[in-house]
Amino acid sequence: MASKDLPKRGSVKRASGGKAEGSNAGANAAGAKARPVAAVRPKSTGPKTVAGKSRSALNAVSHGLTSARVLPDEVQMVEAFTRELSDYYQPHSPLEVLQIQRIAFCRAKLARLIDIEWAGRHLARSEIERKPELVMARLDQYPLRLRNLARLFLAGESPLEPLGLDAARFEQINREIDAYPGMFSSPQDLGEKLPALVSHLTGAYAAGRKKAREKLSPGANFSRPSGGSEIESLLRSFSNSAESIANRLTADPEARGTFEELLKSVRTPEELTPSNASAAPPSAIQYDALIRQYLRPIAYLAEDTARVPVVIQSYEQTREWMLRSADLTLEDADRMMKYQSMLERRLSTAIGELIELQKHRRPQSTAAPKATS
């Protein structure tokens, strides 16, 4: 059979008026489903008035992701923004209401993001004010002992308390030591060449050491050595106390301990008594070397104490700059920047869609006036 004799596809007529039974069954089922929907449709078109549309715009605020059970402060912002936008744009359709809700949500999230950023910077500034060691760590141009010494002065604690003097008196003693380059050949030279130091040793320092010894051993009778041995003993004690303070200040701030521990670490005079009091007196050269050995730790600590005001000035300047530049960590700042960019894109999209919807609004039909007879 030739191909031209074959019937064309679709040319065969269907039985029963040209429609299949399955097609009739499908149409009947579709009609059965359409009738209930058509019956309900007039009741589900949403609010008609502007006031009703404004109220419905707050449904997502009460029941959606912005529920008051999640973030009450954001809910208040969303409600305020939604009312403001609804009053201005007068939404006429559910889509316009939806875009207003999206705009209000993004605005609230952006406002919340600004609050979070401000709080993070406030916490960073508070940590700088609460922890001076963070600022001191930036002052690496100064040695560690000098930074620790400045920290004690900033905290109102005088590391010179074991020595029984203040910074001004200590500076006077140090100038006195520097001003005498000659040799100390006898205890009389100490009184003549270093009167401020000897006056302090035999006065305030001796009284403070006596009080400390009596506190350690109540009721004990401590006899004071006479003549040159008394000054040498006090100078030895004073020198070792200064050296103990300097060594303590060289330690790491975390391992250095409290100021009370610093005071306890200073050795008391009874630990510093000469091991052999009956030994032959040293020569003039030996005596000068011994006195110079005692004066060296005193001079070192006095020089550091004199430099403390410079360190404190640098500390205040650095602290001010750190407070000004206090910010979030790089990780937090990057995360918040991404979140802000995402919210701004959503906000821009929602505003654009709302404007387009209002451009293509359907004209509202007005009821025809009734004819009067």
C-alpha positions as CSV (number, residue, x, y, z in Angstrom):
1,M,0.0,0.0,0.0
2,A,1.3,3.4,-0.9
3,S,1.9,5.9,1.8
4,K,-0.6,8.3,0.2
5,D,-3.3,5.8,0.8
6,L,-2.7,5.8,4.6
7,P,-5.1,7.9,6.7
8,K,-3.5,11.0,8.2
9,R,-2.8,11.2,11.9
10,G,-5.8,12.6,13.8
11,S,-8.2,12.1,10.9
12,V,-10.0,9.2,12.5
13,K,-13.2,10.4,14.1
14,R,-13.9,9.6,17.7
15,A,-17.0,7.8,18.6
16,S,-20.0,9.2,20.4
17,G,-19.9,12.7,18.8
18,G,-16.1,12.8,18.5
19,K,-15.3,13.0,22.2
20,A,-13.6,10.4,24.3
21,E,-15.2,9.2,27.5
22,G,-12.1,9.9,29.6
23,S,-12.2,13.5,28.4
24,N,-15.8,13.9,29.7
25,A,-14.8,12.4,33.0
26,G,-11.9,14.8,33.4
27,A,-14.1,17.8,32.5
28,N,-16.7,16.8,35.0
29,A,-14.1,16.4,37.8
30,A,-12.6,19.9,37.0
31,G,-16.1,21.4,37.1
32,A,-16.8,19.8,40.4
33,K,-13.6,21.4,41.9
34,A,-14.2,24.8,40.3
35,R,-17.7,25.2,41.7
36,P,-16.7,25.3,45.4
37,V,-13.8,27.7,44.7
38,A,-16.1,30.0,42.7
39,A,-18.5,29.9,45.6
40,V,-15.9,31.0,48.1
41,R,-14.0,33.4,46.0
42,P,-16.2,36.5,46.6
43,K,-15.5,36.1,50.4
44,S,-11.7,35.9,50.2
45,T,-10.7,39.0,48.2
46,G,-9.3,40.7,51.3
47,P,-10.1,44.1,52.8
48,K,-11.6,46.8,50.6
49,T,-11.0,50.0,52.6
50,V,-7.7,51.7,53.3
51,A,-8.0,51.2,57.1
52,G,-8.6,47.5,56.6
53,K,-5.6,47.1,54.3
54,S,-3.4,48.9,56.8
55,R,-4.6,46.5,59.6
56,S,-3.9,43.5,57.4
57,A,-0.5,44.7,56.6
58,L,0.4,44.0,60.3
59,N,-0.5,40.3,60.1
60,A,3.0,39.3,59.4
61,V,4.2,41.3,62.4
62,S,2.0,39.4,64.7
63,H,2.3,35.9,63.3
64,G,5.5,35.9,61.0
65,L,9.2,36.0,61.6
66,T,8.9,39.4,63.2
67,S,6.7,38.1,66.0
68,A,7.0,39.8,69.3
69,R,7.9,36.5,70.8
70,V,11.2,36.6,68.9
71,L,12.5,40.2,68.9
72,P,10.1,42.6,70.6
73,D,12.2,45.7,69.9
74,E,12.2,44.9,66.2
75,V,8.5,44.3,66.2
76,Q,7.9,47.8,67.4
77,M,10.0,49.2,64.6
78,V,8.3,47.1,61.9
79,E,4.9,48.2,63.2
80,A,5.9,51.9,63.1
81,F,7.4,51.6,59.6
82,T,4.4,49.7,58.2
83,R,1.9,52.3,59.5
84,E,4.1,55.1,58.1
85,L,4.4,53.5,54.7
86,S,0.8,52.5,54.5
87,D,-0.3,56.0,55.3
88,Y,1.9,57.4,52.5
89,Y,1.5,54.8,49.7
90,Q,-2.2,53.8,50.4
91,P,-1.9,50.2,49.2
92,H,-4.8,49.0,47.0
93,S,-3.8,45.4,46.5
94,P,-2.4,42.5,48.6
95,L,0.8,42.7,46.6
96,E,1.3,46.3,47.5
97,V,0.7,45.4,51.2
98,L,3.3,42.6,50.9
99,Q,5.9,45.0,49.5
100,I,5.2,47.5,52.3
101,Q,5.8,44.7,54.8
102,R,9.1,43.7,53.1
103,I,10.3,47.3,53.1
104,A,9.3,47.8,56.8
105,F,11.1,44.5,57.8
106,C,14.3,45.5,55.9
107,R,14.3,49.0,57.5
108,A,13.9,47.5,61.0
109,K,16.7,45.0,60.4
110,L,19.0,47.8,59.1
111,A,18.2,49.9,62.1
112,R,18.9,47.0,64.4
113,L,22.2,46.4,62.6
114,I,23.3,49.9,63.4
115,D,22.5,49.4,67.1
116,I,24.5,46.1,67.1
117,E,27.5,47.9,65.5
118,W,27.3,50.7,68.1
119,A,27.1,48.2,71.0
120,G,30.1,46.3,69.6
121,R,32.2,49.4,69.5
122,H,31.1,50.4,73.0
123,L,32.2,47.0,74.3
124,A,35.6,47.4,72.6
125,R,36.0,50.8,74.2
126,S,35.0,49.5,77.6
127,E,37.6,46.7,77.4
128,I,40.3,49.3,76.6
129,E,39.3,51.4,79.6
130,R,39.0,48.3,81.9
131,K,42.4,46.8,80.9
132,P,45.3,49.2,80.8
133,E,47.6,46.3,79.8
134,L,46.1,46.4,76.3
135,V,47.3,50.0,75.9
136,M,50.7,49.2,77.6
137,A,51.3,46.4,75.1
138,R,51.3,49.0,72.3
139,L,54.1,50.9,74.1
140,D,56.8,48.5,73.1
141,Q,59.3,51.3,72.8
142,Y,59.7,51.2,76.6
143,P,61.1,48.2,78.5
144,L,58.7,45.9,80.3
145,R,59.8,47.0,83.8
146,L,59.1,50.6,83.0
147,R,55.6,49.8,81.6
148,N,54.8,47.8,84.8
149,L,56.1,50.6,86.9
150,A,53.8,53.1,85.1
151,R,50.8,50.7,85.5
152,L,51.3,50.7,89.3
153,F,51.3,54.5,89.4
154,L,48.3,54.7,87.1
155,A,46.5,52.3,89.5
156,G,47.3,54.6,92.5
157,E,49.8,52.1,93.9
158,S,53.3,53.3,94.8
159,P,56.0,50.6,94.2
160,L,58.3,52.9,96.3
161,E,56.3,52.1,99.5
162,P,58.8,49.5,100.7
163,L,61.5,52.2,100.5
164,G,59.4,54.6,102.5
165,L,59.6,57.5,100.1
166,D,57.8,59.1,97.2
167,A,58.9,59.8,93.6
168,A,60.1,63.4,94.3
169,R,62.2,62.3,97.3
170,F,63.6,59.4,95.3
171,E,64.6,61.8,92.4
172,Q,66.4,64.0,94.9
173,I,68.4,61.1,96.2
174,N,69.3,60.0,92.7
175,R,70.5,63.5,91.7
176,E,72.7,63.4,94.9
177,I,74.2,60.1,93.9
178,D,74.9,61.2,90.3
179,A,76.5,64.5,91.5
180,Y,79.3,62.7,93.4
181,P,81.8,60.9,91.2
182,G,84.4,60.6,93.9
183,M,85.4,57.7,96.1
184,F,83.6,56.6,99.3
185,S,86.4,55.6,101.7
186,S,84.5,55.6,105.1
187,P,81.0,55.9,106.5
188,Q,81.6,59.5,107.2
189,D,81.8,60.1,103.4
190,L,78.3,58.8,103.1
191,G,77.0,61.4,105.5
192,E,78.9,64.2,103.9
193,K,78.4,63.4,100.3
194,L,74.9,61.8,100.4
195,P,73.1,63.7,103.2
196,A,69.6,63.2,101.7
197,L,70.1,59.4,101.4
198,V,71.6,59.0,104.9
199,S,68.9,61.2,106.4
200,H,66.2,59.1,104.8
201,L,67.9,55.8,105.8
202,T,68.3,56.8,109.5
203,G,64.9,58.4,109.6
204,A,61.8,57.3,107.7
205,Y,63.3,54.1,106.3
206,A,64.7,52.9,109.6
207,A,61.4,53.6,111.4
208,G,59.4,51.8,108.7
209,R,61.8,48.8,108.8
210,K,61.5,48.7,112.6
211,K,57.8,48.7,112.4
212,A,57.8,45.9,109.8
213,R,60.2,43.8,112.0
214,E,58.0,44.3,115.1
215,K,55.0,43.2,113.1
216,L,56.8,40.0,112.1
217,S,58.1,39.3,115.7
218,P,55.9,41.2,118.3
219,G,57.7,41.8,121.6
220,A,61.2,41.2,120.3
221,N,64.0,43.6,121.3
222,F,65.9,44.7,118.2
223,S,69.2,46.5,119.0
224,R,70.4,49.0,116.5
225,P,74.1,48.8,115.4
226,S,76.1,51.9,116.1
227,G,78.4,54.0,114.1
228,G,79.1,53.2,110.4
229,S,77.8,49.7,110.6
230,E,74.2,51.1,111.1
231,I,74.3,53.2,107.9
232,E,75.9,50.3,106.0
233,S,73.2,47.9,107.2
234,L,70.4,50.3,106.3
235,L,71.9,51.0,102.9
236,R,72.3,47.3,102.3
237,S,68.7,46.7,103.2
238,F,67.5,49.7,101.1
239,S,69.6,48.5,98.1
240,N,68.2,45.0,98.2
241,S,64.7,46.3,98.5
242,A,65.2,48.4,95.4
243,E,66.6,45.4,93.6
244,S,63.7,43.2,94.6
245,I,61.2,45.8,93.3
246,A,63.1,46.1,90.0
247,N,63.2,42.3,89.6
248,R,59.6,42.0,90.3
249,L,58.7,44.7,87.8
250,T,60.6,42.8,85.1
251,A,58.2,39.9,85.3
252,D,55.3,39.5,83.0
253,P,52.2,41.4,84.1
254,E,50.1,38.3,84.4
255,A,52.8,36.5,86.5
256,R,53.8,39.5,88.5
257,G,50.9,39.2,90.9
258,T,49.3,41.8,93.1
259,F,50.9,44.8,94.7
260,E,50.7,43.1,98.1
261,E,52.7,40.2,96.7
262,L,55.3,42.7,95.5
263,L,55.6,44.1,99.0
264,K,56.0,40.6,100.5
265,S,58.8,39.8,98.0
266,V,61.0,42.6,99.4
267,R,63.4,41.1,102.0
268,T,63.3,42.4,105.5
269,P,66.4,43.8,107.4
270,E,66.9,40.7,109.5
271,E,67.5,38.7,106.3
272,L,70.2,41.2,105.3
273,T,72.4,41.4,108.4
274,P,76.1,40.9,107.7
275,S,77.2,37.3,107.7
276,N,80.5,38.1,109.4
277,A,80.3,41.2,111.5
278,S,83.8,40.6,113.1
279,A,85.6,40.5,109.8
280,A,88.5,42.9,109.2
281,P,87.5,46.3,107.8
282,P,87.9,46.6,104.0
283,S,90.3,48.9,102.4
284,A,89.2,52.2,100.9
285,I,89.0,50.7,97.4
286,Q,87.0,47.7,98.6
287,Y,84.7,50.0,100.6
288,D,84.1,52.2,97.7
289,A,83.3,49.2,95.5
290,L,80.9,47.9,98.1
291,I,79.1,51.2,98.4
292,R,78.8,51.6,94.7
293,Q,77.4,48.1,94.5
294,Y,74.7,49.1,97.0
295,L,73.9,52.4,95.2
296,R,73.6,50.8,91.7
297,P,70.1,49.2,92.1
298,I,68.9,52.4,93.8
299,A,70.1,54.5,90.9
300,Y,68.5,52.2,88.3
301,L,65.1,52.2,90.1
302,A,65.3,56.0,90.5
303,E,66.0,56.5,86.8
304,D,63.0,54.3,85.9
305,T,60.8,56.2,88.3
306,A,61.9,59.5,86.8
307,R,60.8,58.2,83.4
308,V,57.3,57.2,84.5
309,P,55.7,60.6,83.6
310,V,56.9,60.2,80.0
311,V,55.4,56.7,79.8
312,I,52.1,57.8,81.3
313,Q,51.9,60.6,78.8
314,S,52.5,58.1,76.0
315,Y,49.9,55.8,77.6
316,E,47.2,58.6,77.7
317,Q,47.9,59.5,74.0
318,T,47.8,55.9,72.8
319,R,44.7,55.2,74.9
320,E,42.9,58.1,73.4
321,W,43.7,57.0,69.8
322,M,42.7,53.4,70.7
323,L,39.3,54.6,72.0
324,R,38.7,56.6,68.9
325,S,39.5,53.7,66.6
326,A,37.8,51.0,68.7
327,D,35.8,48.9,66.3
328,L,34.5,45.4,65.8
329,T,36.8,42.6,65.0
330,L,37.6,41.9,61.4
331,E,35.4,38.8,61.4
332,D,32.4,40.5,63.0
333,A,32.8,43.6,60.7
334,D,32.9,41.4,57.6
335,R,29.8,39.4,58.7
336,M,27.9,42.6,59.4
337,M,28.9,44.1,56.1
338,K,27.6,41.1,54.3
339,Y,24.3,41.2,56.3
340,Q,23.9,44.9,55.5
341,S,24.5,44.4,51.8
342,M,21.9,41.7,51.7
343,L,19.3,43.8,53.5
344,E,20.0,46.8,51.3
345,R,19.5,44.7,48.2
346,R,16.2,43.4,49.5
347,L,15.1,46.8,50.5
348,S,15.9,48.3,47.1
349,T,14.1,45.4,45.3
350,A,11.0,45.8,47.5
351,I,10.9,49.5,46.9
352,G,11.2,49.1,43.1
353,E,8.5,46.4,43.0
354,L,6.1,48.6,45.1
355,I,6.7,51.5,42.7
356,E,6.0,49.3,39.7
357,L,2.8,48.0,41.2
358,Q,1.5,51.5,41.9
359,K,2.3,52.5,38.3
360,H,0.1,49.7,37.0
361,R,-2.8,50.0,39.4
362,R,-6.1,48.9,38.0
363,P,-8.6,51.8,38.0
364,Q,-11.1,51.4,40.8
365,S,-14.6,51.0,39.4
366,T,-17.2,53.5,40.7
367,A,-20.8,52.5,41.1
368,A,-23.1,54.0,38.5
369,P,-25.6,56.5,39.9
370,K,-29.1,55.2,40.3
371,A,-31.7,56.4,37.9
372,T,-34.4,58.6,39.4
373,S,-37.9,58.3,38.1
